[in-house]
Amino acid sequence: MFDKKIRFSIIIPTYNSEKTISRCLISILKQKFCNYEILIVDDESTDNTLNVVNEFLNKYKDRIRVIKNKHSGISIIRNIGIYNSKGEYIIFVDSDDYINVNLLNVLSKYNDDVIKFNVFCSNGSDRFIQPTFISKDGKESLKLFCKNKNIFATPWGYAFKRDLFLNENLLFLKGKTHEDFGLIPLIIMSAKTVSSISYVGYNYIKRIGSITQENAYNKEILRMDDFIEQFMFLISEINKRLENTDYKKVYNDYFMERLYVKFTNFKKNIENYNKYDKVVEKCCEKINTFLMKQKLIYPKFTK
C-alpha cells in the first residue's frame, strides 16, 4: 500500500478521543475509492485512544500509520501530519467528526490544487456552505469566498495538494488557537486552480463551550489574543504577496469584518470579568497600532 503513489492522505490529529475515534476511522475505511492512507498523529493522549487505534492498526496495517508525539498542540500535530504524509492530496479530519462514504470517490474526479466540498454541521448551521465553481484561479476563488461572507477558514472541508504547503512554506503557526484562520486563506490564494463543489462530504460535530469561571475567562482572552495574532499575520502576508489592489481591498474588508465580529463577541463574553477594561484596552491598542502601520483606514477599535 505505502509503496505505490497515494492519492489522498487523511490526517487525523488525536488527543483523548477514545469515544469518537472509532466512528471517525470507520467512516474512512468504508470509502469506495481505495487509494488513500490514514495518518493518525496522537498528541500524547492520556485516555484509551491509542488502545482503540491499535485495534484498527492491527487489522488495517496496510492502510493506517500512527505517529506518537509529545503533547504540543494542534498546530504542531497538523504540521507533523503534513511532513509525514505521502499522498498527492491532504484531507484533515478531526477525530470527533466523520466523512461520508463517497467523499474520496467524488474528489478523485478533480485535479485542482484545492477542492472545497460542503460540510454538514450537527447544530443545523449553514455557515460552511460555499458558492460552487470549477477550476478558478486561487485569488479569484478567495475573492468569491470572501464575498459569500460565510466561514471557510477551516482545515477540514477541503482537499489540498500537499505541495502547496511545502512549496509556499505555509504551515500552521505553532502554539496558537485559530491556527486555521491565518493559514487557509493564504493556501487558497496561492493555488493555481480551486474547485468548490456542492457535495456534502464532511460531518462536523458542533462543540459546545461556555464561560463560567475565572480560568474560562483567561482562555477566552488567550483565544482573542491568538485571533488578533493570526489576523495580523494573515493581513501582512496578503498585502506582501499581492500587487492587485482590488483583491487586497476585498480580502482586507472581509477579514476586518471577521475581526470586528470576533471582537464584539469577545467583549460580550468577558463583560463581567473584573479586568475587562484593561484587557479590552490592550487589544484595541494592539489592533489599532497594526492597522496604522499597515496604512489601513478602518474605524478604530474601542472599548
C-alpha positions in Angstrom: 0.0 0.0 0.0 2.6 2.6 1.1 5.0 1.7 -1.8 2.7 3.0 -4.6 1.6 6.5 -5.3 -1.1 7.5 -2.9 -3.8 9.9 -4.0 -5.1 11.0 -0.6 -3.5 11.3 2.9 -6.2 11.6 5.5 -4.6 13.3 8.6 -6.3 12.7 11.9 -5.0 14.6 15.0 -6.0 12.8 18.2 -6.0 13.8 21.8 -8.2 11.9 24.3 -10.5 10.8 21.5 -11.5 7.4 22.8 -15.2 8.0 22.5 -15.2 9.2 18.9 -12.2 7.9 17.0 -13.9 4.6 16.1 -16.7 6.3 14.2 -14.2 8.6 12.5 -12.0 5.7 11.3 -14.9 3.5 10.2 -16.2 6.3 8.1 -12.9 6.5 6.3 -12.4 2.7 6.0 -15.8 2.4 4.3 -14.7 4.7 1.4 -15.4 3.3 -2.1 -12.3 4.9 -3.5 -9.4 2.9 -2.1 -6.2 4.8 -3.0 -5.6 6.5 0.4 -3.7 6.3 3.6 -4.8 7.2 7.1 -2.2 9.1 9.2 -3.1 9.4 12.9 -0.9 11.8 14.8 -1.5 11.4 18.6 -0.8 14.4 20.8 0.1 12.2 23.9 -3.4 11.1 24.8 -3.9 10.1 28.4 -7.1 8.1 27.9 -7.8 4.9 25.9 -7.4 6.5 22.5 -4.3 4.6 21.4 -5.7 1.3 22.5 -8.7 1.9 20.3 -6.4 3.0 17.4 -4.2 -0.1 17.8 -7.2 -2.4 17.3 -7.7 -0.7 13.9 -4.0 -0.7 13.2 -3.7 -4.5 13.8 -6.5 -5.1 11.2 -5.5 -2.4 8.7 -1.7 -2.2 8.8 -1.5 -1.6 5.1 -3.8 1.4 5.4 -3.1 3.1 8.7 0.0 4.7 10.2 0.4 6.1 13.7 2.8 8.8 14.9 3.1 9.5 18.6 4.1 13.0 19.6 4.9 14.6 22.9 1.9 16.9 23.8 2.4 20.1 21.8 -0.9 21.3 20.4 -3.0 21.0 17.3 -0.8 23.2 15.1 2.3 21.2 15.5 0.3 17.9 15.2 -1.1 19.0 11.9 2.3 20.1 10.6 3.8 16.7 11.6 1.0 15.2 9.5 1.8 17.3 6.5 5.5 16.5 6.6 4.9 12.8 7.1 2.1 12.3 4.6 2.7 10.5 1.3 -0.4 11.4 -0.7 -0.8 13.9 -3.5 -3.7 15.5 -1.6 -4.1 16.1 2.1 -7.5 15.9 3.9 -7.8 16.9 7.6 -10.4 15.1 9.6 -10.9 15.9 13.3 -11.2 12.8 15.5 -14.8 13.6 16.7 -16.1 14.2 13.1 -16.6 11.8 10.3 -16.8 11.8 6.5 -19.4 10.4 4.0 -18.8 7.2 2.2 -18.4 8.7 -1.3 -16.2 11.6 -0.4 -12.9 10.3 -1.9 -14.7 8.9 -4.9 -16.2 12.3 -5.7 -12.9 14.1 -5.0 -10.9 11.7 -7.3 -12.6 13.3 -10.3 -10.9 16.6 -9.8 -7.3 17.7 -10.2 -7.3 21.2 -8.8 -4.7 22.4 -6.2 -7.6 22.9 -3.8 -11.0 21.2 -3.8 -13.6 22.6 -1.4 -16.6 20.4 -0.5 -19.5 21.2 1.7 -19.9 20.4 5.4 -22.9 19.3 7.4 -22.9 20.9 10.8 -24.6 18.9 13.6 -26.4 22.0 15.0 -28.0 22.7 11.6 -25.9 25.8 10.8 -25.3 26.6 7.1 -22.2 28.6 7.8 -20.0 26.2 5.9 -22.0 26.3 2.7 -19.9 27.9 -0.1 -20.5 29.1 -3.6 -19.9 26.5 -6.2 -17.5 26.8 -9.2 -15.0 24.8 -11.1 -11.2 25.4 -11.6 -11.0 29.1 -10.9 -7.7 30.9 -10.1 -6.9 30.9 -6.4 -7.0 34.7 -6.0 -10.4 34.9 -7.7 -11.6 31.9 -5.6 -10.7 33.6 -2.4 -12.5 36.7 -3.6 -15.7 34.7 -4.2 -15.4 33.0 -0.7 -14.9 36.4 0.9 -17.9 37.9 -0.9 -20.0 35.0 0.2 -19.4 36.1 3.8 -19.5 32.6 5.3 -16.8 30.9 7.3 -14.5 28.9 5.2 -11.2 29.1 7.1 -11.2 25.6 8.5 -8.7 22.9 7.6 -11.4 20.3 7.1 -13.9 20.7 4.3 -11.0 20.7 1.7 -8.6 18.5 -0.1 -5.3 20.4 -0.5 -2.4 19.4 -2.8 0.4 18.6 -0.3 3.0 20.6 -2.3 1.0 23.8 -1.7 2.0 23.7 2.0 5.7 22.8 1.3 6.4 24.9 -1.8 4.8 28.0 -0.4 6.3 27.5 3.0 2.8 27.8 4.6 2.3 25.8 7.7 0.1 26.2 10.9 1.5 28.7 13.3 2.8 26.9 16.4 1.3 27.3 19.8 -1.8 29.3 18.6 -5.5 28.8 18.5 -7.4 29.9 15.4 -4.4 28.4 13.6 -6.6 27.8 10.5 -7.8 31.4 10.2 -4.3 32.7 9.5 -3.4 29.9 7.0 -6.2 28.5 4.9 -6.9 31.8 3.0 -3.2 32.0 2.1 -3.3 28.4 0.8 -6.4 29.2 -1.3 -4.8 32.4 -2.6 -1.6 30.5 -3.6 -3.4 27.8 -5.6 -3.3 27.7 -9.4 -6.8 26.4 -9.5 -9.6 25.8 -7.0 -12.9 24.0 -7.4 -15.8 24.4 -4.9 -18.3 21.6 -5.2 -21.8 21.2 -3.7 -21.2 17.6 -2.5 -21.6 17.4 1.3 -18.7 15.2 2.3 -18.0 16.0 5.9 -19.9 15.9 9.2 -18.9 18.4 11.7 -19.9 17.7 15.3 -20.5 21.1 17.0 -18.5 21.5 20.2 -20.3 23.5 22.9 -18.3 25.6 25.4 -19.2 28.2 28.0 -17.5 30.9 30.1 -18.5 30.4 33.7 -15.3 30.8 35.8 -12.0 32.6 36.1 -9.9 30.1 34.1 -12.5 30.2 31.3 -12.1 34.0 31.1 -8.4 33.5 30.8 -8.9 31.0 28.0 -11.2 33.4 26.2 -8.6 36.2 26.5 -5.9 33.9 25.2 -8.1 32.9 22.2 -8.8 36.5 21.4 -5.1 37.4 21.6 -4.3 34.5 19.3 -7.0 35.5 16.8 -5.5 39.0 16.7 -2.1 37.5 16.0 -3.5 35.3 13.3 -5.3 38.3 11.8 -2.1 40.4 11.7 -0.1 37.5 10.2 -2.8 37.0 7.5 -3.2 40.6 6.5 0.6 41.2 6.5 1.1 38.2 4.2 -1.8 39.2 1.9 -0.5 42.7 1.4 3.0 41.5 1.0 2.2 38.8 -1.6 -0.3 40.7 -3.7 0.0 43.7 -6.0 -3.6 43.8 -7.2 -5.3 46.5 -5.1 -8.8 45.2 -6.0 -8.1 41.8 -4.5 -6.4 43.4 -1.5 -9.4 45.6 -0.7 -11.9 42.6 -0.9 -9.7 40.5 1.3 -8.9 43.2 3.8 -12.5 44.3 4.1 -13.7 40.7 4.7 -11.1 39.8 7.3 -11.6 43.2 9.1 -15.3 42.3 9.3 -14.4 38.9 10.8 -12.2 40.7 13.4 -15.0 43.1 14.3 -17.5 40.3 14.8 -15.0 38.3 16.8 -14.0 41.3 19.0 -17.7 42.3 19.6 -18.5 38.7 20.8 -15.3 38.7 22.9 -16.4 41.8 24.7 -19.8 40.3 25.5 -18.2 37.1 26.7 -16.0 38.8 29.3 -18.2 41.8 30.2 -18.3 40.6 33.8 -14.6 40.0 34.1 -13.0 42.2 36.8 -10.2 43.2 34.5 -12.4 43.9 31.5 -11.3 47.5 30.8 -7.6 46.7 31.0 -7.9 43.6 28.7 -10.0 45.2 26.1 -7.9 48.4 26.0 -4.8 46.3 25.4 -6.5 44.5 22.5 -7.6 47.8 21.0 -4.2 49.3 21.2 -2.6 46.2 19.5 -5.1 46.2 16.6 -5.1 49.9 16.0 -1.3 50.1 16.1 -1.1 47.3 13.5 -3.7 49.0 11.2 -1.8 52.2 11.4 1.5 50.5 10.4 -0.2 48.8 7.5 -1.7 52.1 6.4 -5.2 50.6 6.5 -8.0 53.0 7.1 -10.8 51.4 9.1 -12.7 52.6 12.2 -10.7 52.4 15.4 -11.4 49.6 17.8 -12.7 50.9 21.1 -14.0 49.6 24.5 
